[in-house]
Structures are given as C-alpha cells and as structure tokens.
Amino acid sequence: MARGRKTSLAIRLTPAVRQTLLAWQRATTIPAGRARRGRMILLVADGMSISDVAATVGISRRFVYKWVRRFLAQGVEGLADKAGRGRVPPQAPPAGAARYGAVRGIM
C-alpha cells in the first residue's frame, strides 16, 4: 500500500540511535514534539514514504522533510527545539541614568 513517491532521503540508524528514538516513544517526561519527531525518523528509516509518515503523525509533508533533513545534518541533537525569538530579557539602565534622574528631580 505504498503511496507517493520514494524519497531520496535515506536514513540508516545505528542500534544506539534507534534505541534512543524508541525510548522517546515510551518516555513520559520528554516534550511531545520531540517524541513525535523521533517517531517520524523511525518511520522514514523503516522505509515509509514521506506522505504516509505525514498522515500517520498528523503533520504536513513539509515539516517531515524539515525534521528529516535536520536529523541527517545534526543527528539526534537536531531534533531538539531551537530557541525561539521569545521575549527579550530586560536590560539594566545605563550607569549614568540613575544619576541623571536624581539631578532632574525625577527620582
């Protein structure tokens, strides 16, 4: 029941990496996104087409390609979330700012 084209992205997993990804499937303490990404890699490594993986996992083919490419480039570490843009941490006021406010009577 193969559907879709065969992908040129071939993944060969070492036994240690396969064990790590399988452990992620059973773990309850890791983020769900990381477990999902591990499942995608396992399915692609087992020869499932990208379209079937996307349908099974419930995401678009674009993101399956994204995570497979990142895994091929960076390994298991590449499946972790990158730091987002997020909120910029507040910066301390310049050294002379407090003195300037005191002179102006603001403080």
Secondary structure, DSSP 8 states (H G I E B T S, - for coil): ---S---S------HHHHHHHHHHHH-SSS-HHHHHHHHHHHHHHTT--HHHHHHHHTS-HHHHHHHHHHHHHHGGGGGS----S---------TTHHHHHHHTT--
